[in-house]
Amino acid sequence: MQACETNKGFLCSLLNSSFPEAHFPAWVPLVAGLADVLLVLVLILAGALIVRNVAHRLITRLTLRASEGVLPERLRNRALLAGNGDAANVILTERRRQRAETMGSVLRSLASVMIFGTAALMILGRLGVELAPLLTSVGIIGVAVGFGAQELVKDFIAGMFMLLEDQYGVGDVIDTGVATGTVEAVTLRITRLRDADGKVWYVRNGTISRVGNESQGWSRALVDVPVPYAADIATVRDLLKSIAVDLWEDPDYRDVLIVEEPQVYGLEQVSGTSIIFRVSVKTAPARHLEVARELRLRVKRAFDEKSLTFAA
């Protein structure tokens, strides 16, 4: 058994302790050492799989809990202002679920890479491979790949922060600078928009330096009413105020499309031929154009009934 004394493996140690006086053929230490290496490799892989499964379960549980949490206040307000509360809640819940699943997928991938990478280094070390030169080479390759894929990495990091901060989501109307439209899909790399003409835009997340979101909180409809310079200011102001009150008291608009009572400002502009009044209406997110069209229609109808004219 002297040939197995230099082998520090588990099986050789077990043979030495069990048969201290025995003498085995020369092939016994070789087989014992090989079996010991295979056993260690299997244990490392099994441990990595177990740790990976546990990490994935924890991440999945956390993401499910996050997706089933209470709606943020501004999202609850959007649900109340959307008209159909049940449908809005379904949309918001689906948006939250998609965001949680995306972040869960990223975290699970990172956990898998870290766990299996550590297991691979342990296996190489067990096989006698010098890790220092290997890590140096991998670091150099990683730097080269990083320079080549820096735009892709930039897109992924920007996408992660957009999802975590909930800057926008599916169904929001946003302005990214290069394109304006309704968000149809958000991934870690791109944001897909559809503009008013039906054109689909694919915008890389790393290129978005600013985002204007028209679907968060509330919007504002501004309607300018030009009247001739000789028109009676008090009469026009009173008429516009009555139109604003009627719109506010309309059950189809109050607390559904309109958030606050409309305001009639004073003279917005004065020129030699006209006077411009401005009506401001605080509306539900992304509903300002609809409210502005209805307000213009009512102003036109009221002016016709009072035989008033608009300025050119």
Order of alpha helices (4+ residues) and beta strands (2+ residues): alpha-alpha-alpha-alpha-alpha-alpha-beta-beta-beta-beta-beta-beta-alpha-beta-beta-alpha
